[in-house]
Amino acid sequence: MNVGATRTASRKPVWKNTITLPWAPTGQVFFSPIIQIDGEYIVYVIDQAQVFYSYNITTATWTALTGPDYTCTAGGRVGFNRTLCMSPDETTIACITEGVAYTSGAEATKRIEGGLRIEFYDIVDDSWAASSQSDFTISGYPAYIRAIVWEDDDTLWAWCTEAYSTASQTNLNIFRGKCVKYIKSTDVWTPSDNLFRILGRHSSAADRYGIASVACINAAGTIVYLGGTGSENTIARDRQWSSYTIATDDYLDTAVDLSPLTDSFAYAYNKDLLAYYEAGGNCQQGCYDPAAAYYADDLFGENADRDSGYGQYFGMSKNAGLVVALISASAPEIGIFTE
């Protein structure tokens, strides 16, 4: 793992430099991993519309950047994951875009949300380029993108779900999904043949279980992982993970629980790891390596300044020594952890 050793009791968490957003965001804000440019630490921040900024942690300054070409409908924001995913060479940021909610069908409780494209930000050129819309269906319905991960600088894997569910388990509507290969240079989508059960939804339109939030891939590039899912018979909110083995077009039969079950997967990108946080406790963030079955727990310590429940949206550096996290709905909205 590249996150360093698990924190010990002797290492004191240091949260400082609370930051106020320079705009009133539309919907949720999402972060990129923290990178270094010319020796300074930079994180990128986006909302669910078309506002996009960088924040220089070293100089404590915001910079307004060119926004993406696509946005999200108001009805599509609940399931619209816009986590900013850094390419391995750290020159390009990818995010899910053109967020929508499915509006056809007889029952609103069987509709879902997600993105129709991936958009790419060129850090040097301050410009965006969008993929084509997902050009395949799942169970005959539009495919909505829920989480993405880079395999290399030209290849991404996207976890997608059907827009409308006709499958049910008691009072839960079970949505089917696919893991899909996308090549940036050729703009080609290649969905898997097989299906898996991606998430469930209760009879309440606002109640989601297993909203796909984070993806990673193993070092060999042979298995893709999804954090925030549910299996056919166990719907556990955002507390389970699944995997897709590329060579055999095979998904796990049963999703695997985080431990303890009070933890939930988070919205933070790392190519190698699935980020999570202690949703049932002090909201400390950590990372899980599904390939090694290893938990790097409580990486950043507890943030006493956060509002209750905050901890699911953050961005971190490669060595986990630096993190920015959403800590409040009102100013200052962001906290920084440094060692």
N, C-alpha and C positions, 0 to 999 in steps of 0.2 A: 504493500500500500504506500501511497505517496503523501499521506497526511501526518506522518510522524507517529510517535507513541501516544497512547491514550493518556489524557491528563491525570496527574496524581494530585493528592490532597495538598501537597506542598507548593503547587504552582497556582499562584493567585490570579484569578481572572481580572482583567483590567478593561472596563468599558468606559469610554470617554468620547469627547468631541461629538456630542449629539448634533445632528444636522437637520436643517429645515429644507424641505423640498422647495425649489424655486417656482413651482407651478402647482395648481390644484389638479391632481390627476383625475382622469376619467377611469373609473373602476379601480382595479388593483394595480400596484406597481411591482415590477419584477427586476431582478438584478442579474448582471453577468458575473462570471468569476473575476477576481481582481488580478490584473496583470501589471507588469512594469513596462513603461515606455520612457526611454531616456532617463532611467533611474528613478522615475516617479511612479507611485502606485495609482492606478486608474481603475475605476469601476463604472460600468454603463448601466443606466436605469431607463426603463420604458414603462408606459402605462398601457391600458387596453384600447387606446385610440391611436394617435399619431405623434405623440410628444416623446422625444428621445433626448437624453442628456448624458454627458459624462461628468463624473465627479473625481477631481484630483485630490486624493487623500493626503498626499504630501503637502500640497499648497492650500488645501481646504477651499477649492474653487469649483464652481459649476461652469460647464460650457454647454450651451444649446447647440445641438447637432441637427442635421437633416433628419426628418422623421420618415418612417416607413410609408410606403405608398398605400397600404391597406389598413383598415381599422377593424372594428368589431361592432356588430349590432348590439343594441342595449340588451335585447333578450338573450344574446349569446354569451354574456360575460361570465356566467357562473362556471361554465366548463371550458373557458378559454384560457389556456395555459400559455403565457408569453415569456416564460423563462428564457433568458438570453444565453445561448449556447456557444461557447468559444471554440473555434477550429483548433486542431492540434498545433498548427503553426502560429496561432494567436494573431492572425491577420483579418479574420472574418468572423462575424457574429451571425448566427442563425436564430430565427425565432419563428414560431407558428404565427400565421397571420390570416387575414380575411375571416375573422371569427363570426360564426352564425349559429342560430338555433334552428332546428328542423321545425317547420310549421305545418306540414301536412299530417295526415293521420287523424284518427278519431279521438285519441286519448292523449292529453297533454303529458300525463305521467309517463308515457312511453317515448317521449321525445328527448333528445339530448343535444348538446352543443359541442363545438370544436372549431378548428380552423380548416380552411380549404387549400391553403398554400403554405409554403415556407418562404420567408424573405431573408435576404442575405445583406449584411452591412459590411462594406469595405472600410476598414478603419483608416487607412491612408487617404483614400479618395473622398471620405465622408459621403458615400452614396449607397443606395439600396438597389437590389435587383430581386425580382420575385420569380419563384417557380411557376409553372403552370398549375392550374387547379388539379387536385387529385382526380385522376381520370379512370377510376375503377369504382365498383360498388362492393358493399358487404351485405350479403343476404338480400341483394336487390335494392338496397338503399344507399344513399350517398355516404361516402367515407369521410369522417371527420378526424382530423389529426389531433392527438391529445398529448403526446410527448415525443421528443426527438433526441438523438445522440449522434455525434460524428464518429464514424469508424476511422476515416482518414480525411485529408483535406478536400476530398471530392465526393466522398460517400457518406450518406447519412441513413440512419434507420428511424422510421417513424412508426409509433404505435397508434393505430387508428381504430375507431369504433363505428359501428353502423349508426345511422341517424335516428332510427326508429326500431324499437324492440317488439317483436311478436312472441318472444319466449318469456316464460314466467316461472317463478318458483315461489309458491304460496302467494304472498302479497308483494313480492319483489319482482320488478321487471329486469331481466338479465340481458345485457347487451353483448352482442358478439363483436369480436375484433380481429384484427390482423396486424402482424409486424411487416412493414413495407420498406423495401430498399429504394433509396432515391439517389440518383447520380446527378450532381450539380452541373457538371460540364455539358452533359447531354440532355438534361431536363427530362429524365426518364424515371417513371415510377414502376416498380416491380413488386406487386403484392405477393405474399405467400399464398399457397393453395389452401392450407388448412386454416381453421378458425380456433379462437379461444374465447372464453368468457371473460370480458374485460371489467365489467362493473354491474352494479345493481342500482335500482332506484325505487324508493317507496311510493306509496300512493300520493304523498305530498309532492307537488311540483318543485318545491324548494329543497327537498331532502335527497341528497346524493350519497351513495356509498361507493367507495373505491374510485374516486375521481383520479384518473391517471395523472401523475404529477412529475415524475422524474424517471429518466432512463440512463442506462450505462451499458458498456460493452466490455467483454473480457479482453485481456491483453492479446490473445491469439486472434481476436476478431471472429470468433466462431459462435459465441452465445451473446444474445442481446437480452437485457434485463429491464423490467418495468416495475417501479415502485409506486404503489397506490393502485391496487386492483382487488378483485374478489373472485373466488372460484364459484362453481355452480351451486354448491350447497353451503358455502360459508361466505357471507358478505360482511366484511370487517372494516368498513369505512376505508381509510387510507393506510391500513396497517398490514397489508399483505403485498408480496412481490411474486412475480411470475417471470418466466424466461422463454426464449425462443432459440432453438438450436438450428442454425442456418442450413447446415448440410443435409439434415434429415427432415426439414420443414416440420418441426415438432415442438409443441408447447408443453409446459408442465401440466400434468393432469389436475393437480390441486395446488392452488396458490399457497405460499409459505408465509407464516406469521412473523412479524417483527417480535422481538422479545425485549421488554414486556409488551403486552398488548396495549398499554397506555401510550406507547410511542406511535407516531404517525410519520409517514413520508412527507418531505418538504419540497418547496419549489426553489431549488438551488442546483446549479449544474456542475458536475464533475464527470468527465468521460469514463472514469474507472470505478466510480462509487455511486451509491444511492444515498442521498442526503435525507436525514430524518430529524425529528426533534421530540422532546418529551412533552407531548400534548397534554398528558394527564398530570404533569407535575410542574417543574420550574422552567419548562420550555427551553432547556439547554439543547444546543444543536450537536449532532454527531453525523457519522457516515458509516454505512454498511457496505462491506465488500462481499457481494453474494458469491463470487467465484471462490473466495477463501473462507466463506462463512465466518467473517471476522467483524466484530463491532468496535469501532473507534468511538466510544461513548463520551458524552459531555466534553466535546472538544473545546468549547469556547466559554465555559463557565456560565453562571447565571447572571442575567442582566437585571439588576434590581430596579432600573429606571423604566423598564418596559411596562406597557399596560398589560393587564391580565390576558393570557392566551396568545400573546404575540411571540413569534419565533419560527413561523413556517416559511417566511420569505427572506432569503439572504443570499449573499455572494461571498465566496472565500478565495483566498490565495491557495496556490498549489500545496504549500507546506502547512496549511491550516493555522498559520501564525497571525493571520489578519482576516477579519470578517466585517462586513457591513450587513445590518439587518433592519428590517422594518420593526419598529418598537411601539408605534402609536398611530392612531388615526388623525391626530392633530399635532401641530408643530411643537417641538422638533420630532419629526417622524422616523428618523434613522439614527441608529447607534453604531459606533465603531468599536470593535474589540482588537486590542493589540497586546502583545506579550511584553 
